Amino acid sequence: MKIDAQGLYYRDLNQKIREAVATGATEIELVNVNGQYFIGDGINREVTLTIQGVPGNDLAAFMNGATIIVRDNGQDNIGNTMNAGKVIVHGHAGDVLGYGMRGGRVHIRKDVGYRVGIHMKSYNENKPVLVAGGKAGDFFGEYMAGGVLILLGMFSDDADKPKHGFRFGTGMHGGTIFVRGEVDEKKLSREVGVFELTDGDRQELEGYLKDYCGDFGIDFAEVMAERFVKILPKSTRPYGNMYCPMPR
């Protein structure tokens, strides 16, 4: 079914979406979207939302199984505390993507902003994955506790822009970051280090990137033609020395 978002207040638009999902719709197209907040938040059914236009902040927050396809750019806080499902953005996306994300996948074709992957976490088989095809701003992977971040640096509108910003991995104490090509070690936080991939890492990475390339029609062989490295935390308690020990 199709919902025209032209001039709709965000609460009214989201009410229409919830009503459509409740009545059994499995394919919903939203047209003329222009910054409405909270689209797809909390949806826990296997429905596909296709968005024509630019959705507002907190797209797919607390989402639990739906698929959202954005044909344009996204804004901030995509996948906030997301549990399951997938978000596919065909353009750029903003800051604080995947905040506290606990599962599912977020695929961004182009550049992303600051603090991507902050507080991502995983539990057993529930592992969130966020892939950025372009470049990233400062604090990539900040306080990351689990899951996977992948930075390709391939699909950017700004060829002169650095692949990643400063304070890369600040406070990171879990999870894995994969980067295509080299990283600027001067911009890495002291809490993390650069490591070579194992055979198991490469197999895991290839699985994620085949899925990503399939969503955008990208040549998988071209993506894998460049060397990848992984960024890991050096400690599970990077700020442990800042606190007094608990009395026994």
Salt bridges, closest charged atoms under 4 A:
ASP111 OD2 - LYS161 NZ 3.73
GLU142 OE1 - ARG115 NE 2.56
ASP157 OD2 - HIS92 NE2 2.89
ASP157 OD1 - LYS110 NZ 3.27
GLU182 OE2 - ARG227 NH1 2.72
ASP184 OD1 - LYS186 NZ 3.06
GLU196 OE2 - ARG227 NH2 2.43
ASP201 OD2 - LYS230 NZ 2.62
GLU204 OE2 - LYS127 NZ 3.11
ASP211 OD1 - LYS86 NZ 2.94
ASP211 OD2 - ARG105 NH1 3.07
ASP211 OD2 - HIS107 NE2 3.87
ASP215 OD2 - LYS86 NZ 3.05
ASP215 OD2 - HIS107 ND1 2.74
